[in-house]
Amino acid sequence: MPTIALLPDHLINQIAAGEVVERPASALKEILENSLDAGATEINIQLEEGGIALIRVSDNGCGIDKNQLPLALARHATSKITSLHDLEQVGTLGFRGEGLASIAAVSRLTLISRFEGADHAWQVEVQEGEISAPEPAALHKGTVIEVRDVYYNTPARRKFLKTATTEFGHCDETCKRLALAWPDVAFSLTHNGRVCWKFPAQRRQARIAAILGESFMEEGLPVEAANGQLGLFGMIGSPTQSRTSRDAQYFFVNGRFVRDKLVSHALREAYRDVLHHERHPVYALFFNLPPDLVDVNVHPQKSEVKFRDSGAVYRLLKGAIQQVLAGTMAGSQSAVTTAMPPDNSAFATGNTPTYAADNSSYQPPATGTPQPAWPRFQQTSMPLAVGEHTPAYFEQLRPASDLPYQSGTSPISSFATLTGNGFQQPLPVTDDSQSPPLGFAVAQIHGVYVLSQNQHGLVVVDMHAAHERILYEKLKQALDQHSIVSQPLLIPASFHATSLEMATAQQQEDALRDLGFEVAPVSPTHLALRAVPIALQKADPVALVRDILKDLAEVGSSNVLVARRNEILATMACHGAVRANRHLTLPEMNALLREMEITERSDQCNHGRPTWFQLSMNDLDKLFMRGQ
């Protein structure tokens, strides 16, 4: 019978290394986090063969005392925490005390450090688990860590490493994530003797532009919101900047890059109405909260977190992003140039803001937000036939619904009403700067696209997509003004429920009733659904209530109902929008343009497709080689 025995320390470190050091990028992350915790303002990274042959990180931090060098390489030895109280409110990037020990167990590691005030630096080496005695070394300031031949002593694990190019890609991404979170620290990366990039200490906008590109900063949308002790700031990409992969999504919690399902779900829901289902948003968001409100001790690689109040985090993220995206009206100027946070804001400086511990709560935008004052734009008369006298197409295509949808109250009525054989003769516009953002319509092509002239050049509008967005937003506003009406089921739907579903149904009884559901337990293991929202009465009731119970259990409120409701409204708007080959008069085209300029999210239709496109005069000149 085998006996129980204690494992040797070296084997324990190798087992831990399997969790902490997944690849060279994991080792690099642990070392860089130690440099940042040491207060470094300049970090230089040198790699060879994607980090497999060499990882060398030098910083100008506080350094390590000679007597502390062996402890720095020992397992579960750290200066970051001393008690359970410290663990519950971790404010540093590293805290486990197993990073360097795990790296040293599977590589040849050299540590050189000069403590502040010391006469010179000291050096220790680790090989096969043996730590050498400290020896004098030459170093001006800070710490240098060299890691050679990752997994040289565990060939089976080394076989799982990819090519040097692939491993370097992971290392490069790791460095950029930390550089993005710490703009006040200078970073440089060298691979195989070639400098890949170098970032000086700079403002946050400049660092984001250096990593995500100038176009992201020019067309992106700044975000800054707070709810008591929770704060969010950063930059999100407009829907037109979306990508086919998630490679440009950066979310940081107190300076730590994390991948969290709650966060991903909140951002995906915020983009739902404006992003195509095959595209992914681009963002660099920084979330700050007191350390005791988040648990970072969830995964050995510290890439996952748990929030104490996940519902508040979810509502802040989704509400703030939705509010920013709601301002993307067709023809509006870039939000970066018109709404850039002040120079002393957390977004600009990169400093961690402090949020008051009060009971204030972030309120997402109201569905019926006041519209801007209607501008007094006028179009010069055109020597073209406007077309036959027909009623405004918005009146013809009014959705057949008992919902309160009054298009007559919209400014479009004044544009869509024909007088005689076209426009009344208005005063001509002599200054292009006085024209509306989307200009005035000049023609319609194949009954699909509307051509308009504005001060920048030519605007091409997909009339169906644009009208679909306008109708969709109006239907949402109309429905949100009334409480949800329930439809009792003739025969209650009974289904087997899990223990979590049973508990959620009892705890969230009021929330379910507000959503239009009546759910009651009929046995210790079964729930009965007696009423559903009337707008969703054709949906599968059991599947729907299960999804909502799951949402209520995870985030404290349900987004399934809103998503299902919006899907129905989107279908209604699609069927009600003007179709291809529908002849529009000039007043109707202009009415469409004016509505686009005051409708939220009108840059995209409900499915995420663009509704309009701008061709500048320079673009047109290039087509005809003018000035060349």
N, C-alpha and C positions, 0 to 999 in steps of 0.2 A: 504494500500500500504506500503510495507516495506521501511524503511528509511535507508539511508546510514550512517554507523557509523564506527569510527576507531576501529580496532581490538586491544585488549590488548596486551602488549608486550610479555607476556608469551605465548599467542596463536600464535603470529607471530613467535616466536622462535620455537615452536613445528612444525609449517608449514615448516619453513626453515630446521628443522631437518630431515624432510622427504626426502629432496634432498641431504643434506650433510651427514647425518648419515644413510646410507642405512642398515648397519649391524655393529657389533662391530669392524670389520676390518676398516671400514670407520672412526670411531671415533679414533681408534688407529693411523691411518695415519695422521689425523689432528694434534694429539698431538706430534707425532714423528717429523713432519715437523716443528712445533714450536720449538722443542728442537734443531734441526739442525740449524734453523735460529738464535737461541740464541748462537751459537758458541760452542755447546757441543762437547766434544771429547770422552765422555763415556756415553752410554745410556743403562739402564737396564729396561727390560720389564717383568712384572709379570702378568699372566693371570689366571683366574679361570673359569672353565666351558666354555672354548672357548672364554672368554672375555665377556660373558653374565653376569656373576656374578661380575667379577672384572677385571678392566684394571688399572694397576699401572705402570706409567712411571716415572723414576727418571733420571735426567741428571745433569751434572756439568757445565751448561751454565752460562750466565751472571746473570740470575735471574731477578725478578721483584720487583720494589720498593713497599713499603707498600702502598703508596698513589695510586699506579697504579693497585693494585690487583682488586678492583671492576670494573675498566675499562676493564681489561683483559677479564672479563666475560660478558661485555656488547656487544650488537649487533652492528656491524659496527664500532667497535673501534679497531684500529690497529696502530702499530708503523712502518709498512712497507711502506705505501704510504700516501702522504698528498695532492696530486693534480692529475689531469688528466694526466699530463706529467709523473708522477711516474707510473701511471697505464699502460701507453703505453710502458714502459720499465721495467717491473717487474723483479727484479733480485733475489728475495727470493722465497722460496717454498710456503709460506703462504702470503696472502695479503688482503683477503676479510674481515677479522675481524668478521666472523660469525661462525667459527668452534667451539670454546669453548662455545659460547652462545647457539648454537644448541645442543651440547652435554649435557650441563647443563639443558636444557629444558626437556630432556627425561631420566634423570638419577639422581643419587645422587652423586654430584661432590665435591671433596675436593681439594683445591689448596694450596700448601705449597711452599714458595719461599724465598730465601735469596739473596737479591741484593748485588752485589759486594761492599764491604766496610761497609756493615751494621753490627751492633752488633749481631743480631740474625735473625732468620727467622720469617715470619708471615704467618698466615693461615686464609683462608676464606672457607666457605662451602655454597653450593647452593642446595636448595631443594624446589620443587614446585615454582621455579622462584624467590625465595627470597634469597638474598645474605647476609650472616651474616657479622657482623663487624669484621675487622682484629684482630686476637689474636696472641700473641707470640707463637712461636713453635721452636722445636729443629731441625736444619738441618745444616750440615756442609757447603754445597755449592750447588748452582743451584736451581732446581725446581723439585717438586714431584706433580704429578697429579693422583688422584684416581677417577675412574669412576665405580660406583657400580649400579647393577641392571638396565641395559640398557632397555629402554622402559617399565619400571615398571608402569608408569602412563598413558601409552597408550596401553592397553591390545590388542586392535585390531591389532596394528602394531607389537606387540611382537609375535603374533601368526605366523607371516610370517618368523620369524627366524628359522633356521634349527637346527639340533642337535648340541650339544656342540662340537662333533668331526668335523663336517663340518665347523662350525664357527671358530674353532681353525685353520683349514687348511687355511682359508682365512686370518686370522691374521698372521699366519706363513709366508705366501707368501708376505704379505704387508711388514713385517719386512725384509725379504730377499731382496726385491726390493730396499729398502732404503739402506740396508747394502751394496748391490752391487754397488750402485751409490756413496757411501761415504766410501771408503775403509780406509780413515785415521781416521775414528771414530770407537771406540770399541762398539760392540753390544752384548747383552746377552738376551736370552729368556727363561723364566721359566713358565711352565704350571702345575697348580695344585701341586705346590711345587717341581716339578722335572725340572732340568735344561735340556732343549732341545738342545740348542747349544750356543756356546760362541765364538765370533770372536774378537780377539785383533785388534788394529790398525795395518794395514799391507799394503803391496804393492798390487796393483790392480790384478796382476797375481795370488797372493796367495788367494785373496778374491774370484775371479772368480772360482779358483780351489775348494775352500771350499764349494761354493754354487752349482756349476754345475758339479763338480767331476774332479778328476785328469785326467781321460781319455779324457775329453773334452779339457783340456789344452795340453795334449800330442799329440792329433790328430787334434786339431782345427787349424784354419788359422788366423793369425793376420791381422788386417785391419788398415791402417792409411792413410788418404787422406785429402786434403784440396783444397778449391776453394775460394780464396779471404778471406772473413770473415766467411766462412763456414768450419767447421772442423769435421772429423769423425775418430774415432778410436775405437778399441775394438777387439773382437774375434768372428769369425763365425765358426760353426761346418762344417766339411767336409760332403759331401752328405751321406757318410756311417754312420754318426752319427745322421741322421734324426730320427724323432719320429712320432708316430701315432697321437699325439695331439700337441697343441700349448702351452703346459705348460712350455716350456723352451725358451721362446722368450722374451728378455729384450731389450727395446729400450728407451734411456733416452735423453731428450732434456734439456741441461743446468742443469743436475742433477735431472731432474723430469721424472719419469716413465710415458710414454704416450702410448696410443694405437691410431694410426693414420692410416686412410685408404690409404693415399698417401704413407706412409712408407711401409705398408704391401704389397701394390701393387708393389712397386719398388723392394722389396726383393724377392717377389714371382717370378717376371719376371727375376731377376738375376739368380735364381735357376732353371728356367724353363727347361733348357736343361740337367740338371744333377740330377734332383730329381724326384722320382716316384710320380705320381699324387695323391697318397693316403698318402704321407709322408709330414712332415713339418720340415723346417730347425730349427736348434738350434743356437741362437746367443745372445751375450751380446754386444750391440753397444752403443756408447756414442757420441751424436751429440751436437756440441757447435756452437753457433752463438750469435751475439749481441742481447740483450733482446728486442731492438726495432724492430727486424726483425721477431719476432714471437709473436703471441697473445695467452696468456695462459688464458685469461678471457673469455673462451668459455663455460665451463660447471662448475656447482657448485663443483664437485669433482675434478676439475682441471686435468682430465685425457685425455682431448682432447686439441689440439692446432691448430692454423692456421698460416701458413708460409706466409710471405709477397711475397716471390718469390718461389712459390711451384715448378715451373719448374726447377730452379737451384738445389733445394734440391733433387728432383726426379732424375735428371741426375747424381748428385754426388753419391747418394746412389747406384743406379743401376750400374753405371760405375765402382765404386770402388769395389763392390762385384763381378762383372763379371770379373774384372781383377785378383782378388785373385783366384777365382774359375778356371780361365783359366790356372793357373799354376799347377793345380792338374793333372800332367801327371803320367801315370802308372809307378811305380817303383821309383818315386822321393821320397826323404826323407821328413819327416814331416816338414811342413813349420814352426812349432814352434821352432824346433831346428836349422833350417838353416836361418830363416828370422825373428827371434824374435826382436822386436824393441829395441833400445838401452836403457840402464838403466835410462837415463834422459828423455825419451820420455813421452808423455802424457799418453800413454797406461800403461807404467810400474809404474809411480809414482802416477797416479790418479789425478794429478793437472789439472786444466782447462787451456788448451792452449789458447794463444792469436794469432789470425790470422790477417795478415795485410789487410788493406782495399784497395786492389789494384784491378786491372781489370783482373788478371790472372784467368784462368779457367781450371778446371780439365778435362783432355782429356782421355776418355776411351781408352783401348788398341786397336791398329789397328788390323784389321782382318788378315793381312798378316804379323804378327810379325816375326822377324828373328829367325830362328831355330838355336839351338846350333850347334857348330862344330861337325861333325860326328865322333864318337870315333873309334879308330882302334882296335876293339875287334876281336879276332879270336877264333874259336872253334877247339878243338882237334879232330882228325879224329876218327870215331867210327867204330868198326867192324860189322856194320849193313848195310843191303842193303838200300840205300836211296830211291829207287823206280824208276819207269820208267821215261824216259826223257820226261817231259811235260813243256810247257811254264809256266811262272809265272802266278799265279792266278789273280793277280791284273790287268794284261793285258787282261786276258780273261773276267774279270768282269767289265771292264771299262764301266761306265754308258753311255747308248745311249742318248747323249745330245749334243747340239751344244755349250754348255758352254765350256770355255777354261779349260779343265782338262787334264794336261799333267803329267801323272804319271812317264814318263820317266825321269823327272828332279828330282825325289825323290831318296834319298839314297837307297831306297828299291831295285832299279834295280841291284845294285852290289851284293845284297844278293840273289835275286830271280833268277839270271841267273845261269843255271846249266852248268857244264863243264864235259863232259864225263859221268861217272856213279856216280856222286856225287860231293863232294867238291874237290877242289885242296888241296893238302896237306899243311896246314898252320903250322906255328910254334906253338907248344903246349903251352897252358897257364898253368903255374905252380903256380901262385898266384891267389887265388880266388878273391882277392880285385880288380884284373884287369878285371874281367868279367863285362858285362853290368848289369844294375839294374835288368832286368827280366831274365838274364841268357841266356842259350842256350837250344833250344828245344831238347827233347829226345824221345817223342812219342806223338801219338794222340789216344784218347780214344773214341770209338764208333762214330767217325766222328763228335764229338761235342766239346770236350775239348782238349786243347794242354797242355802237361806237359813239364815243363822246370825246369832246375836246375840252381840256382844262389847261391851266397855265403851264403845265410841264410838258404837254404833248397830247398823245392819244391814249384813251382809256377804253379797254375792251371788257365788256360785262357779259357774263353768262346769265341771261335773264331768268332762266328757270331756277338755277341755284340761288341767285340773289333773292328772288321772290319767295322761294322756299324758306330761307332763313327768316325773312321778314314775317311771314305768316306763322312760323314756328314760335318765334319770340312773342308774338301777340297772343297766340293761343295759350302759352305758358302763363303769361301775365293774367289773362282772363280767368284761367282755372285756379290760379293761386289766390285769387280774391275771394274764393268761396271754400267752405269747409268740405272735407271729403264725405260724400254720401255713401252709406253702406247699402248693400243689397242682401237681404236675408236669403239664405239657401233653403229651398223647399225641403231638401233632405240633407241634414248636416253631414259633412264629410269627416268621418272618424279615421284616425291613422295611428299607427304605433309610433311612439315618440321615445327618444333617448332620455336619459336622466337629465342631461344638460338642457334639452328642449323643454322638458317638463318644468324645470326650475326657472328657465327664462320666461316661459309663458305666464307663470304666476308672478314673477317679479316685475315683468314689463307689461302687466295687464292694461294699465292706463295708456302706455305708449302704443300698444296694439290697437286700442279703441280709437285713439286719435288718428291712426292710419287707416281706419275703416274696417278693421278686423274684429271679430268676436270669437275668441278662442277660450274654451273651457275644458278642464280635465274631466273625463268620464270614468277613468280608472287610474290606478297608480302607474300604468304604462301607456295609456292612450289619451289623445287629445281629440276634441271635436271642434271643427270649424263651422260656425253657425252663420257667419256673415262675411262678405268680402266687399272691397270698394266697387262701386257700380261701374267705374270706368274699366275695371279689370275683371269683370264677371266672366269673360270668355276664356280667361287664362286657366291653367291647371291649378286649382285652388290649393291642393296639398303641396305641390312643388313650390308654389309661391310662398305659402306661409312658412315652409321649412327654410327657404332662403332668407326670409325676413327674421325668423328666430335666430338664425346663424349670425346675421348682421347685428341684431340686438345684443347677442352674447359677446361679440367681438368688439364693437365700437360704441355700443350704447344707443345707437340710433340706426334706422334702416335706410339704406340707399337703394335697395332693390325696388321698392315701390316707386321712387322717383324715376329710376331708370326705366322701369316698365311703362310708367305713365308717359315719360318723354318719348319712348319708342312709338307709342300710339299717336301722340301728338305729331311726331315727325312724319308718320305715315299720312296723317290727315293733311299736314302742310304740303307734303310731296304731291298728293292728289289734287290739292287746291291751287298749287302754284301754276303760273302761266306755262303752257306747253310750247314745245318747238313748233315752228311754222305758224305761230299765232302772230298776225300782223298787229303791230303796235303803232299808234300815232306818236308824233313827237311829244305832245304833252304827257302821254302815258309813259314814254321812256324817261322823261325828266322826272315824273312822279316817282318812278322806281329808283332813280338815282338819289333823289332827295330822301326817300325813306331809308335807303342804304346808309346814308350819312348819319342817321340818328338811331339806327338799330344796333343793339349790342351784338358783338361777335359776327358782324356782317361781312368780315373778310373771308369767312368760310361758310359753306352750307352745312346742313345738319350732319352730313356724312363726312365732313372734313375736307371737301374739295374747295379750291379757291373760287371766289365769286367774281373777281375782277383782276385785271392785269394792266399795269402802266407801261407804256412805251414812251420814253422821253424823246425830245427832239434830237438829241445826240444819237439815240438808237435808230431813229428814222433816217438821219443823215448818213449813218454808216451803211444802211441798206442800199442807199443810192450813191454811195461814195462821194458825197458832197464834201468839199474842202480837202479832198485828197489829191 
